[in-house]
């Protein structure tokens, strides 16, 4: 949510801890009710959270324009969780009718995305973590999922255009992720069958990163010179470009929401610096042209490359998609703070 809001130029949302406080709600354009309980008393807990927000809405002299509830497709399915989420929606619908705010009941399916918590509420995160750890994922019940990337879920909650969920069986999901892991183990880019594959690849890479980076490439040399295979991309070409950078100069200073990007230094010495958005720690990779190794930029990490040598830096960049000036998927963000 915060990452997409930053990319859209909306600034950081204000986090409200006291849902019943009218001061935090009054006059807001859009209030997003994201709080929820999925362990323990899921019925009573979700009702109680909605009641707190309803109390705050009734106390507002200037009610928010719109109240959005991050509900679940399981609402009303007869389980304690589904019953609690349905009841919470009714509480908020009644409170907004009273206050005059518009109400949006957004029923989210199986949400997944980068850095998701494994063994919790996303089978995608669980399978990714198992594959990174060398464990073959097992399917106990092959049922149909409706998968929605977290960025699309955030867009729906913010009232922005978003792609809809994609239907996928659990066994098929396991097989797709297993194929991604097998290709990427050798530094190869798997064939993206569709938009979902790109999102699954980025999610897998988030569990893989930064392990294995920089990824050393085989250098073939003879009396004619040297040869190195920079990118082996299956099922798509993307775009390749090469840049030179003067000593001390920096390139980058941005992040991507979905684009896959690879950096490979061909000549000179550089530091590639990355920082996960909304986090403080900076990771630095030192790379040299005489020891070819690539670093793949993870989605939603700010990144930059600095020429730390005494001579000109020559770098090859590869992206999985052709640059579109109208939709570049590139957002300014300093790596260091």
Residue, then its C-alpha position, 0 to 999 in steps of 0.5 A: x500500500x505505502x509503496x504504491x502510494x509513493x509511486x503514484x505520488x500520493x505520499x505516505x498514508x497516515x497510520x491510525x492506531x486508535x480507530x475510534x478517534x475522530x481527530x484522525x478521521x475527520x475530513x479525510x478523503x479516503x479512510x482504508x480499514x485494513x485491520x483484521x484478525x485471522x487467528x484466535x477469535x476471528x469472528x468477534x475480533x473483526x466485529x470489534x475492530x469495525x465497531x471501533x471505526x464506526x464509533x470514530x465515524x459517528x464522532x466526526x464533525x466532518x466525516x471522511x469522504x469515503x471509507x474502504x473496507x479490505x474485506x475477503x471473498x470468504x465473507x459470509x462463507x459460514x466459517x467464523x472468519x467469514x462470519x466475522x468479516x461479513x458482520x464487520x462490513x455490515x457495521x461499517x455500511x451502517x456507520x457510513x449511512x449514518x455519517x454520509x460517507x461513501x462506503x466501498x466493500x472490497x472483497x479480496x481473494x488470495x493476495x500474494x506478493x514480494x516478501x510475503x510471510x511463508x507458512x502464514x496466509x499465502x501459499x505462494x510465499x510458502x512455496x517460494x520459501x520452500x523452493x529457495x530452501x531446497x524443499x519440494x512443495x507438497x500439495x495436500x488439497x488441489x483446489x482453485x485459487x484466485x490470485x491477486x498481486x498485492x500491488x493490484x490489491x492496493x490499487x483497488x483499495x486506493x480506487x485506482x485501475x487494477x488487474x483482476x484476480x487470476x484463477x490457478x490451481x494449487x498444483x499448477x501454481x506449485x509447478x509454475x513456481x518450481x519451473x521458475x526456481x529451476x531456471x533461475x538456479x542457473x541464472x536464466x530468466x524463465x519464460x513469462x507466459x503471462x502477467x501472473x508469471x512475472x509477478x510470481x517470478x518477482x515474488x520468488x526472487x524476493x525470497x531468493x535475494x540477496x543470496x547468490x548475488x552477485x551471480x558469477x558468470x563463466x568467462x570464456x577466453x582465448x587468443x581472440x579475447x573474452x566472451x561471457x553470456x550476459x542473459x539467457x531469457x526464455x520466451x522473450x527478448x526484453x531490452x538491452x542497453x549499455x552505458x558508460x559512467x565516469x569515475x565517481x558518477x552514479x546511475x539509478x536512484x529509482x525503483x520498479x514495481x514489476x520490471x525485472x532488471x539485470x546489471x552486468x559490469x563489463x569493464x571497470x569497478x562499481x558498487x551496486x547499492x540497493x535498499x528495500x523500500x520502507x526499510x533503512x538498511x543498504x546492501x552493497x555489492x562490489x563488481x568488476x569487469x574482469x570478474x563478470x557477475x550480474x546483480x538482478x534488481x528486486x522489485x520494490x527496492x531502490x537501486x543505484x550503481x556507482x563507478x568507484x574505480x579510476x577509469x570509465x565504467x562500462x555496464x550492460x543493462x537488461x530489462x524484461x520489457x521494452x521501455x515505454x516512456x508513457x508507462x516506464x515503471x520507474x520511480x525516483x527514490x534515493x538509496x541512501x538517506 
